[in-house]
């Protein structure tokens, strides 16, 4: 069997076609990035200096520091572990603003420096990553409090004098029988005071930072509770963990996912769910196609070109090859004396075609009934070979 040599046809998509296919994705990515930058800018402006005793922002704690100063309590801000360890002492209250930001080694070193110092250590909203080391015997409940303002319901003098306060946040449980359990929510406390085994030191675990915020200090008994907890010693050291601290370079056994905030993980999960729902929406089926008579006649060349573009866009080389082979068999059958009903039966078409061309039956079988092409170049080659076969049959 002879094969005609035709001018090669490019199967690579043009730059315009690539842009048409990907512009929706590019636009979505640009919108997401712009939204992320806008949200970050808004949040950074609204939450500047969170829990910083030097900040007058709504979520800063400058008002607390000034009230403590009026009562003779000095406040010093530190950002490194070495400063926190050296500051621990019997006349000092060490407030750790973000315990969960500390690495495992930082937590162990801080605990070793404070457990026998005789001073007070206050942990603001610690969760599972830090509780096991900084407050042994204390565990955090997975469900947070549904109420912000809670009643003390305990014998701790500071809590009884303060009354109701905005401590609702993380709820805790402890195995220490000597612990003061205050401000319970559904049976679990949101404030714990755990005395040390020796000396007058203690550790205070607070489930929410609200009582220290500038915009919440004048609510309920927040100011009273904050001043009593933070002002029990003449010196207050306010520890704001910083990523610039050289001791923070060791992440211990934490993986990359452990270091990501939980909000990012939940956001990623929501994006995957949204993508799945969008895929289901785009893939929905409204029922079988209903044929309809066209109001105008369409040129055959336009129909062929339109279907070819659809096949190419969907990468449906198998369907395109099936259509080419089926049409070729339909046209060859009358030329070699095979009825149209037997045009697609190999046992009827191939013997008659081999006798007409004196060619190899296996090669003809692979050409007319073979597997789909693996890429666009193979599809173009198949079309060229089918055209050459039809021309040869007509000439013979």
Secondary structure, DSSP 8 states (H G I E B T S, - for coil): -----------S--HHHHHHHHHHHHHHHHHHHHHHHHHHHHHHHHSTTTT-TT--STT--HHHHHHHHHTT-EEEEE-SHHHHHHH-STTEEEEETTGGGS-HHHHHHHHHHHTTSSSEEEEES--HHHHHHHSTTEEE-SS--S-SSB---S--HHHHHH-SBS--S--EEE--TT-EEEEEETTEEEEEEEE-SSSS-EEEEES-SGGGSTTTTTSTTHHHHHHHHH-SSSEEEEE---TT-GGGG--TT--HHHHS-HHHHHHHHHHHHHHHHHHHHHT---SS------SS---HHHHHHHHHHHHHHTT-HHHHHHHHHHHHHHHHHHHTT--GGGTT-HHHHHHHHHHHHT--HHHHHHHHH----SSHHHHHHHHHHHHHHHHHHHH-
